[in-house]
Amino acid sequence: MALSVRSWVANEGGKHLVLVLWLGANTLLFMRTFLLYYCGQQYHYLHQMLGLGLCISRASASVLNLNCSLVLLPMCRSLLTYLRGTHTVTSRKARRLLDKSKTFHVACGVAICVFSVVHVSAHLVNMVNFSVRYSEDFPSLNVARYRGEVRFPGITGILLVLILFLMFTASSYCIRVSNYEIFWYTHNLFIVFYIILIVHVVGGALKYQTNLEAHPPGCLRANQTKLEESGQAEGDGWSCREEARFQPNSPETWLWVSGPLCLYCAERLYRYIRSNSPVTIVAVVRHPCDVIELRMLKKDFKAYPGQCPTEKKETLGIHLRVVGDWTVCNLSLSHYCNPPHCVCRLYVDGPFGSSSQEVFNYEVSLCVAGGIGVTPFACVLHALLDGWRHFRLRRLYFVWVCRELQSFYWFAELLCALHHKLWQENRPDYLNLQLFVSQTDGLQNISEERYRPLSSRLMIGRPRWKLLFEEIGRTNKHKRVGVFCCGPKGISRTLHRLCNSDRYSGTTFEFNKESFS
């Protein structure tokens, strides 16, 4: 399948540019720090003692400082939602980059883990060199008290490695799916991690020379002894006016992380205050295929189109698929909770920005949902039902793929209501609805008379994506079509690949993906 340069730039250009800038910043910072400790006169004697271990440990520490500050910014979700909802970010490309915030967070997290391994390994080498290269000429440089003594790493370093290991392993996909609470609670160790990180550099094991003018590195000293490990004669003919003096480096980590850390803590405090009041449950509906709908009322709750499904702007609704043990509470709600006298207390945080908000910013959009992945697009349908004329969107292709026929009843009334509204307003072509049921065992049609618009659009099997894209491309030549997907990875990968292909009469398909993980 040929690649369209225009489509690739539209879909991949922005994130690859950010990736190149991020990699460039990491590389530049690593090399700058490495050369400082390798060639810097103030570190001449320390480098003679520790060798490359000094340069690598400090260079990796600089990269860790950068990424420990950046990793927090993508998780400031309220700030990102504010930027998306204001005129601060006017470019659609820039807003689409905000949807990649979690990917950037993961990239920074992986970089922290990788360079932590490099940093720890280099420091272990330093500990050995401090022992075997004990300096008789400069006792203040030594960490060991005598030659041959090996000093173990400090407690702060051990705690940082332990916390990072817990956070990294608990972030794996299998743990997040099987027991999300483990991921949640270990990730909240971040505040302990940052406190220890700031304290970690206070020890001052690595020192630099302060009197370079009075004692140029390599000058001849009175009663000078030759450094055994240097392998070269010192001195170029000038004499030292005084002995070399050393002092620890000033801590820099707090300068890197204090700003992002305070920003993120302020965000978490704001979200805690905003979500501190419990919602009022006004309805609990048990849907087919183990899905529960909660209709809730929250004081001062305001959602923009595409953020959250609302009903007449007064209540907010969520659909929950029973997967794992955490939704047992919701099953109990459907059986035992009388909404007007409900003893359950639920707290809702949000709303937050998502790629679904961009559906309305294209003239033509394609929404593809797989199973329960239809929920982000329910807010789109609700917004169109409230009034479609003031949006830029003029045609919506809506494809919903489910394994079981009963799943379509989750939003059957909403789809039919929107269908009837568009017919009454003489715009039946506004919504192109296609429903696919992939499991054919014991298949039955949607027989209810009120759901007739759905039964006529129900097909058996899986969508033929290439034909669908070719049809959209033929009818929308030289336009930009927004493609939005929420569903299994197989569907997402297929759509992503088709959006970048060069076969659609100059039509550019811009790929956007929703994610629950």
C-alpha positions as CSV (number, residue, x, y, z in Angstrom):
1,M,0.0,0.0,0.0
2,A,1.5,3.3,-1.2
3,L,2.2,6.0,1.4
4,S,0.7,9.4,1.0
5,V,3.3,12.1,2.0
6,R,0.5,14.6,2.7
7,S,-1.5,12.2,4.9
8,W,1.7,11.1,6.7
9,V,2.6,14.7,7.5
10,A,-0.9,15.3,8.7
11,N,-1.0,12.2,10.9
12,E,2.6,11.7,11.9
13,G,4.5,14.9,11.3
14,G,3.6,16.7,14.5
15,K,4.3,13.9,16.9
16,H,7.6,13.0,15.1
17,L,8.7,16.6,15.3
18,V,8.1,16.6,19.0
19,L,9.9,13.3,19.2
20,V,12.9,14.7,17.4
21,L,13.0,17.8,19.6
22,W,12.7,15.7,22.7
23,L,15.5,13.3,21.6
24,G,17.6,16.3,20.5
25,A,17.2,17.9,23.9
26,N,18.1,14.7,25.7
27,T,21.2,14.1,23.5
28,L,22.4,17.7,23.7
29,L,22.0,17.8,27.5
30,F,23.8,14.4,27.8
31,M,26.7,15.4,25.6
32,R,27.1,18.9,27.2
33,T,27.3,17.4,30.7
34,F,29.5,14.6,29.6
35,L,32.0,17.0,28.0
36,L,31.9,19.3,31.0
37,Y,33.0,16.6,33.4
38,Y,35.4,15.1,30.8
39,C,37.2,18.3,29.8
40,G,36.3,20.8,32.6
41,Q,39.4,22.0,34.5
42,Q,37.4,22.1,37.7
43,Y,36.9,18.4,37.5
44,H,40.4,17.5,36.4
45,Y,41.4,15.6,39.6
46,L,38.0,14.0,40.1
47,H,38.1,12.7,36.5
48,Q,41.6,11.3,37.0
49,M,40.2,9.4,40.0
50,L,36.9,8.1,38.5
51,G,37.4,8.1,34.8
52,L,34.4,7.7,32.4
53,G,32.1,6.6,35.3
54,L,32.1,10.2,36.5
55,C,31.1,11.6,33.1
56,I,28.4,9.0,32.4
57,S,26.8,9.3,35.9
58,R,26.6,13.0,35.7
59,A,25.4,13.1,32.1
60,S,22.6,10.5,32.8
61,A,21.7,12.6,35.9
62,S,21.1,15.6,33.7
63,V,18.8,13.6,31.4
64,L,17.0,12.3,34.4
65,N,16.4,15.9,35.7
66,L,14.9,16.9,32.3
67,N,12.6,13.9,32.0
68,C,11.5,14.0,35.7
69,S,10.3,17.6,35.0
70,L,8.6,16.8,31.7
71,V,6.9,13.6,32.8
72,L,4.5,15.5,35.0
73,L,3.3,18.1,32.4
74,P,1.2,15.7,30.2
75,M,-0.7,14.6,33.3
76,C,-2.0,18.1,34.0
77,R,-5.3,17.1,32.4
78,S,-7.3,20.1,33.6
79,L,-4.7,22.5,32.2
80,L,-4.7,20.6,28.8
81,T,-8.5,20.7,28.8
82,Y,-8.4,24.5,29.4
83,L,-5.9,25.0,26.6
84,R,-8.0,23.0,24.3
85,G,-11.2,24.8,25.2
86,T,-9.8,28.4,24.8
87,H,-8.4,30.3,21.9
88,T,-4.9,29.8,23.3
89,V,-4.5,26.7,21.0
90,T,-6.1,27.7,17.8
91,S,-4.4,25.2,15.5
92,R,-6.1,21.9,15.0
93,K,-2.7,20.3,14.6
94,A,-1.7,21.6,18.0
95,R,-4.9,20.4,19.6
96,R,-4.4,17.0,18.1
97,L,-0.9,16.9,19.6
98,L,-2.6,17.4,23.1
99,D,-4.3,14.0,22.5
100,K,-0.8,12.4,22.5
101,S,0.0,13.6,26.0
102,K,-0.2,10.1,27.5
103,T,2.2,8.8,24.8
104,F,4.7,11.5,25.7
105,H,4.2,10.7,29.4
106,V,5.1,7.1,28.7
107,A,8.1,8.1,26.6
108,C,9.5,10.2,29.4
109,G,8.8,7.4,31.9
110,V,10.7,4.9,29.8
111,A,13.6,7.4,29.5
112,I,13.7,7.8,33.3
113,C,13.9,4.0,33.8
114,V,16.6,3.5,31.1
115,F,18.8,6.4,32.3
116,S,18.3,5.4,35.9
117,V,19.9,2.0,35.1
118,V,22.7,3.9,33.4
119,H,23.1,6.2,36.3
120,V,23.1,3.5,38.9
121,S,25.6,1.4,36.9
122,A,28.0,4.3,36.5
123,H,27.8,5.1,40.2
124,L,28.6,1.5,41.1
125,V,31.7,1.9,39.0
126,N,32.5,5.2,40.8
127,M,32.2,3.5,44.2
128,V,34.8,0.9,43.1
129,N,37.1,3.6,41.7
130,F,36.8,5.7,44.9
131,S,38.2,2.6,46.7
132,V,41.0,1.4,44.4
133,R,42.1,4.9,43.3
134,Y,42.2,6.4,46.8
135,S,44.0,9.8,46.5
136,E,46.8,10.5,49.0
137,D,47.4,13.9,47.5
138,F,43.8,15.2,47.7
139,P,42.2,13.6,50.7
140,S,39.1,15.8,50.5
141,L,38.2,14.2,47.1
142,N,37.9,10.8,48.7
143,V,34.6,9.1,49.7
144,A,36.4,6.1,51.1
145,R,38.2,6.6,54.4
146,Y,41.2,4.5,53.2
147,R,42.3,2.6,50.1
148,G,40.4,-0.6,49.6
149,E,37.2,0.5,51.4
150,V,34.0,0.2,49.4
151,R,31.2,2.5,50.5
152,F,27.7,1.4,49.7
153,P,25.2,3.7,48.0
154,G,23.1,6.0,50.2
155,I,19.7,5.1,51.4
156,T,18.1,7.7,49.2
157,G,19.4,6.1,46.1
158,I,18.2,2.7,47.1
159,L,14.7,4.1,47.9
160,L,14.5,5.8,44.5
161,V,15.4,2.6,42.7
162,L,12.8,0.7,44.7
163,I,10.0,3.2,44.1
164,L,10.8,3.5,40.4
165,F,10.8,-0.3,40.1
166,L,7.4,-0.5,41.7
167,M,6.0,2.2,39.5
168,F,7.4,0.8,36.3
169,T,6.3,-2.8,36.9
170,A,2.8,-1.8,38.0
171,S,2.4,0.2,34.8
172,S,2.5,-2.9,32.6
173,Y,-0.6,-3.6,30.6
174,C,-1.4,-6.9,32.3
175,I,-1.4,-5.3,35.8
176,R,-3.5,-2.3,34.7
177,V,-6.1,-4.7,33.3
178,S,-6.2,-7.3,36.0
179,N,-5.8,-5.0,39.0
180,Y,-6.0,-1.3,38.3
181,E,-5.7,-0.3,42.0
182,I,-2.1,-1.6,42.1
183,F,-1.2,0.7,39.2
184,W,-3.1,3.7,40.8
185,Y,-1.6,3.4,44.3
186,T,2.0,2.8,43.2
187,H,1.8,5.7,40.8
188,N,0.7,7.9,43.7
189,L,4.1,7.2,45.2
190,F,5.4,10.0,42.8
191,I,5.2,12.6,45.6
192,V,7.5,10.4,47.8
193,F,9.8,9.8,44.8
194,Y,10.2,13.5,44.1
195,I,10.9,14.4,47.8
196,I,13.6,11.8,48.0
197,L,14.9,12.9,44.6
198,I,15.4,16.4,45.8
199,V,17.1,15.2,49.0
200,H,19.2,12.7,47.1
201,V,21.8,15.2,45.7
202,V,22.4,16.9,49.1
203,G,25.2,14.4,50.0
204,G,27.9,16.0,48.0
205,A,30.0,13.0,47.2
206,L,31.3,14.5,43.9
207,K,33.3,17.7,44.3
208,Y,34.9,20.3,42.0
209,Q,38.0,22.5,42.4
210,T,37.3,26.1,43.4
211,N,40.8,27.7,43.2
212,L,41.8,27.2,39.6
213,E,43.8,30.4,39.4
214,A,45.9,29.7,42.4
215,H,46.2,26.0,41.6
216,P,46.0,25.3,37.9
217,P,45.3,21.5,37.4
218,G,48.7,19.8,36.9
219,C,50.9,22.4,38.5
220,L,54.0,21.5,40.5
221,R,53.4,21.3,44.2
222,A,55.9,21.3,47.1
223,N,56.8,17.7,48.0
224,Q,54.6,16.6,45.1
225,T,53.9,12.9,44.8
226,K,52.9,11.4,41.5
227,L,49.4,10.1,41.1
228,E,49.8,6.4,40.6
229,E,46.7,6.0,38.5
230,S,47.2,8.9,36.1
231,G,49.8,7.2,34.0
232,Q,51.5,10.5,33.1
233,A,53.9,13.0,34.6
234,E,52.2,16.1,36.0
235,G,53.3,19.6,35.6
236,D,54.1,21.9,32.7
237,G,56.7,23.9,34.5
238,W,54.6,26.2,36.7
239,S,54.3,26.0,40.5
240,C,51.2,26.0,42.6
241,R,50.6,29.0,44.8
242,E,48.4,27.0,47.1
243,E,46.9,23.5,47.6
244,A,43.8,22.6,45.6
245,R,40.5,23.2,47.4
246,F,37.3,21.3,46.6
247,Q,33.6,21.7,47.5
248,P,30.5,19.7,46.5
249,N,28.3,20.8,43.6
250,S,25.3,22.8,44.4
251,P,22.0,20.8,44.1
252,E,20.3,21.4,40.8
253,T,17.5,18.9,40.7
254,W,15.1,21.1,42.6
255,L,15.5,23.8,40.0
256,W,14.3,21.3,37.3
257,V,11.4,19.6,39.1
258,S,10.0,22.2,41.5
259,G,8.0,24.1,38.9
260,P,6.3,21.1,37.2
261,L,5.8,19.4,40.6
262,C,4.1,22.5,42.1
263,L,1.9,22.8,38.9
264,Y,0.9,19.2,39.1
265,C,0.2,19.3,42.8
266,A,-2.0,22.4,42.3
267,E,-3.8,20.6,39.5
268,R,-4.5,17.6,41.8
269,L,-5.7,19.9,44.5
270,Y,-8.0,21.7,42.1
271,R,-9.4,18.3,40.9
272,Y,-9.9,17.1,44.4
273,I,-11.9,20.2,45.4
274,R,-13.9,20.1,42.2
275,S,-14.8,16.4,42.6
276,N,-15.2,16.5,46.4
277,S,-19.0,16.8,46.3
278,P,-20.8,13.5,45.5
279,V,-23.1,13.3,42.5
280,T,-26.8,12.6,42.8
281,I,-27.8,9.4,41.0
282,V,-31.1,10.0,39.3
283,A,-31.4,6.7,37.3
284,V,-29.7,3.3,37.0
285,V,-30.4,1.3,33.9
286,R,-29.3,-2.3,33.2
287,H,-28.6,-2.7,29.5
288,P,-28.0,-6.0,27.6
289,C,-24.5,-7.6,27.5
290,D,-23.5,-6.6,31.1
291,V,-23.6,-2.9,30.6
292,I,-24.9,-0.4,33.2
293,E,-25.9,3.2,32.5
294,L,-25.8,5.7,35.3
295,R,-27.6,9.0,35.0
296,M,-26.3,11.6,37.5
297,L,-26.7,15.2,38.5
298,K,-23.7,17.1,39.5
299,K,-23.7,20.7,40.8
300,D,-22.0,23.3,38.6
301,F,-21.1,20.6,36.0
302,K,-20.5,22.0,32.5
303,A,-19.4,19.9,29.6
304,Y,-18.6,21.1,26.1
305,P,-19.8,19.1,23.0
306,G,-17.7,16.0,22.7
307,Q,-16.6,15.8,26.3
308,C,-19.5,13.9,28.1
309,P,-22.9,12.5,27.2
310,T,-25.6,14.8,28.6
311,E,-29.3,14.7,28.5
312,K,-31.0,18.0,28.2
313,K,-27.9,19.7,29.7
314,E,-29.0,18.8,33.2
315,T,-27.6,15.3,33.9
316,L,-24.6,13.5,32.8
317,G,-24.5,9.8,31.9
318,I,-21.9,7.1,31.7
319,H,-22.1,3.5,30.4
320,L,-20.0,0.9,32.3
321,R,-19.1,-2.5,30.8
322,V,-18.7,-5.1,33.5
323,V,-15.1,-6.3,33.1
324,G,-13.3,-7.5,36.3
325,D,-14.2,-6.9,39.9
326,W,-14.3,-3.1,40.1
327,T,-17.7,-2.9,38.4
328,V,-19.4,-5.2,41.0
329,C,-20.4,-2.0,42.9
330,N,-22.3,-0.9,39.8
331,L,-24.1,-4.2,39.5
332,S,-25.2,-3.8,43.1
333,L,-26.5,-0.4,42.2
334,S,-28.7,-1.8,39.5
335,H,-30.2,-4.4,41.9
336,Y,-30.4,-2.7,45.3
337,C,-30.0,1.0,44.9
338,N,-33.2,3.1,44.9
339,P,-31.9,6.3,43.2
340,P,-34.0,8.8,45.3
341,H,-32.8,7.2,48.5
342,C,-29.4,5.9,47.4
343,V,-26.8,5.2,50.1
344,C,-24.0,4.9,47.6
345,R,-21.7,7.9,47.3
346,L,-20.1,8.4,43.9
347,Y,-17.6,11.2,43.0
348,V,-17.0,12.3,39.5
349,D,-13.9,14.2,38.3
350,G,-14.0,16.0,35.0
351,P,-14.9,16.7,32.3
352,F,-11.6,16.4,30.4
353,G,-10.7,17.1,26.8
354,S,-10.6,14.4,24.3
355,S,-10.2,13.8,20.5
356,S,-14.0,13.5,20.2
357,Q,-14.3,17.3,20.5
358,E,-12.6,17.6,17.1
359,V,-15.4,15.7,15.3
360,F,-17.3,19.0,14.9
361,N,-14.3,20.8,13.4
362,Y,-14.3,18.9,10.1
363,E,-16.8,19.2,7.3
364,V,-16.7,15.4,7.0
365,S,-16.0,13.0,9.9
366,L,-15.8,9.2,10.2
367,C,-16.5,7.8,13.7
368,V,-15.6,4.1,14.1
369,A,-16.6,2.3,17.4
370,G,-16.0,-1.2,18.5
371,G,-18.4,-2.6,21.2
372,I,-18.4,-0.4,24.3
373,G,-16.0,1.9,22.5
374,V,-19.1,3.7,21.3
375,T,-19.4,5.6,24.5
376,P,-17.1,8.5,23.6
377,F,-19.2,9.1,20.5
378,A,-22.5,9.1,22.4
379,C,-21.6,12.7,23.4
380,V,-21.2,13.5,19.7
381,L,-24.7,12.1,18.9
382,H,-26.2,14.0,21.9
383,A,-24.7,17.3,20.7
384,L,-26.0,16.8,17.2
385,L,-29.5,15.9,18.6
386,D,-29.5,19.2,20.5
387,G,-28.7,21.1,17.3
388,W,-26.4,20.4,14.4
389,R,-26.7,23.5,12.4
390,H,-24.1,25.6,14.3
391,F,-21.3,23.1,13.9
392,R,-18.9,23.1,10.9
393,L,-19.7,19.4,10.5
394,R,-21.8,18.7,7.4
395,R,-21.6,14.9,7.1
396,L,-21.0,12.2,9.6
397,Y,-20.1,8.6,8.8
398,F,-20.9,6.5,11.9
399,V,-19.7,2.8,11.9
400,W,-20.4,0.6,14.9
401,V,-19.1,-2.9,15.1
402,C,-20.4,-5.3,17.9
403,R,-20.1,-9.0,18.5
404,E,-23.7,-9.4,19.8
405,L,-26.9,-7.9,18.4
406,Q,-28.1,-6.9,21.8
407,S,-25.3,-4.4,22.2
408,F,-26.9,-2.0,19.7
409,Y,-29.8,-1.5,22.2
410,W,-27.4,0.6,24.4
411,F,-27.9,3.6,22.2
412,A,-30.8,2.5,19.9
413,E,-33.1,5.2,21.1
414,L,-30.5,7.9,20.7
415,L,-29.6,6.8,17.1
416,C,-33.3,6.6,16.1
417,A,-34.1,10.0,17.6
418,L,-31.2,11.6,15.7
419,H,-32.3,9.8,12.5
420,H,-35.9,11.1,12.8
421,K,-34.7,14.7,13.6
422,L,-32.5,14.8,10.5
423,W,-35.3,13.5,8.3
424,Q,-37.7,16.1,9.7
425,E,-35.2,18.8,8.9
426,N,-34.7,17.5,5.4
427,R,-31.1,16.4,6.0
428,P,-31.2,12.6,5.8
429,D,-27.8,12.5,4.2
430,Y,-26.2,14.2,7.2
431,L,-25.7,10.9,9.1
432,N,-24.5,7.8,7.3
433,L,-25.1,5.0,9.8
434,Q,-23.6,1.5,9.4
435,L,-24.0,-1.2,12.0
436,F,-22.1,-4.5,11.8
437,V,-22.6,-7.6,14.0
438,S,-19.6,-9.9,13.8
439,Q,-21.1,-12.9,15.7
440,T,-23.7,-14.7,13.6
441,D,-24.6,-17.6,16.0
442,G,-28.3,-17.4,16.7
443,L,-28.6,-14.1,14.9
444,Q,-31.9,-12.2,15.1
445,N,-32.9,-9.0,13.5
446,I,-33.9,-5.8,15.4
447,S,-37.6,-6.5,15.2
448,E,-39.0,-3.6,17.2
449,E,-41.0,-1.2,15.0
450,R,-39.5,1.9,16.7
451,Y,-36.0,0.7,15.8
452,R,-36.7,0.2,12.1
453,P,-34.1,2.8,11.0
454,L,-31.5,0.6,12.7
455,S,-32.6,-2.7,11.3
456,S,-32.3,-1.4,7.7
457,R,-28.7,-0.4,8.4
458,L,-27.7,-3.6,10.1
459,M,-25.1,-5.8,8.3
460,I,-23.6,-9.2,9.1
461,G,-19.8,-9.6,9.2
462,R,-17.1,-7.0,9.4
463,P,-16.7,-3.7,7.6
464,R,-14.8,-3.6,4.3
465,W,-12.6,-0.7,5.3
466,K,-10.9,-0.1,2.0
467,L,-14.2,0.2,0.1
468,L,-15.5,2.6,2.8
469,F,-12.4,4.8,2.5
470,E,-12.6,4.8,-1.3
471,E,-16.2,5.8,-1.2
472,I,-15.5,8.7,1.3
473,G,-12.5,9.7,-0.8
474,R,-14.5,9.8,-4.1
475,T,-17.3,12.0,-2.6
476,N,-15.0,14.3,-0.7
477,K,-12.1,15.0,-3.1
478,H,-9.4,17.4,-1.9
479,K,-10.9,17.7,1.6
480,R,-9.7,16.8,5.0
481,V,-11.7,14.1,6.7
482,G,-11.5,13.5,10.4
483,V,-11.3,9.8,11.3
484,F,-12.0,8.9,14.9
485,C,-11.6,5.4,16.4
486,C,-12.4,3.9,19.8
487,G,-12.2,0.1,19.8
488,P,-9.9,-2.9,19.6
489,K,-6.3,-2.4,18.5
490,G,-6.8,-4.4,15.3
491,I,-9.4,-1.9,14.0
492,S,-7.3,1.0,15.1
493,R,-4.2,-0.2,13.3
494,T,-6.1,-0.9,10.1
495,L,-7.7,2.6,10.1
496,H,-4.4,4.2,10.9
497,R,-2.7,2.5,8.0
498,L,-5.5,3.4,5.6
499,C,-5.4,7.0,6.7
500,N,-1.7,7.2,5.6
501,S,-2.2,5.4,2.2
502,D,-2.2,7.2,-1.1
503,R,-5.3,6.1,-3.0
504,Y,-8.1,8.4,-2.2
505,S,-8.2,11.1,-4.9
506,G,-6.3,13.7,-3.0
507,T,-8.5,13.3,0.2
508,T,-6.5,13.6,3.4
509,F,-7.7,11.4,6.3
510,E,-6.6,12.7,9.7
511,F,-6.5,9.9,12.2
512,N,-7.6,10.4,15.9
513,K,-7.8,7.7,18.5
514,E,-9.7,7.5,21.8
515,S,-8.2,5.4,24.6
516,F,-9.5,4.1,27.9
517,S,-6.3,2.5,29.2
